[in-house]
Amino acid sequence: MRIQTNPDKANEARNADPQAPARRRMGVVERERQILDGAIQFFSVHGFGGQLRDLAKSIGVTHALLYHYFPTKQALVDRVYVEVFEGRWRDEWDALLDDPDKSVEDKFTAFYLEYVTITLSREFVRILVFSGLTDHTITDRFFAMLRTRLFPRLIRETRRFRGVTSRAKPSEREMELLTGLHGGFFYITMRRWIYAQDVYSESAHDGYDEQLVRDRVRAYLHASRDLFADTTGSTRKRPSQR
């Protein structure tokens, strides 16, 4: 006599849709991608105080499997940083800002139009803010990258716009003025992703309006005039600026 030890499973097998696709086993790359994407969303909602067990549950994997791919929480945070912050920086931006044939205003406008649209996503903004409120691991690395890769170019181009040839270390006033420009664009996305406020043209399309970006750039370049008004020796003013 045949003994049926699990009638429920037998019924499930008989009643299963014969055309339903079988669950496909994920490969290593796909599984890692699943975990990473899930972690980005999880940290952008819960910050870095969230437990990895909750993260694993939200993704639909076991805690043990999560640790198999990322042995420590810091290893996962480091990978999120590379994906969300370093990975969104484009080499073309370096070339754009180094192009001697474009005007400074056009270069700044083109750069920030793409920077706001491509880089400052919901995940980027919220993860950066959460990091700033906790251990600064991500904020310290990101601002170090800006100080190395972006700010020197922007200062150089600002001086070029004002006819300044000095290669001296940026003054406190120069850096504060530049931080006002850069931080102003970040605040645009904070209004949307932190404060849940409407941002002018973003309700109509994914990008930020070019004229609004250009207005901010022009205001910055106009304000930079006062920084060099009393500078002598290392400047050469163009006729249009006299």
Buried (B, 14 or more C-beta within 10 A) or exposed (E): EEEEEEEEEEEEEEEEEEEEEEEEEEEEEEBBEBBBBBBBBBBBBBBBEBEBEEBBBBBEBEBEEBBBBBEEBEEBBBBBBEBBBEEEBBEEBBEBBEEEEBEBBEBBBBBBBBBBBBBBBBBBBBBBBBBBEEEEBBBEBBBEBBEEBBBBBBBBBBBBBBBBEEEEEBEEEBBEBBEEBBEEBBBBBBBBBEEEEEBEBBEEEEBBBEEBBBEBBEEBBEEBEEBBEEBEEEBEEEEEEE
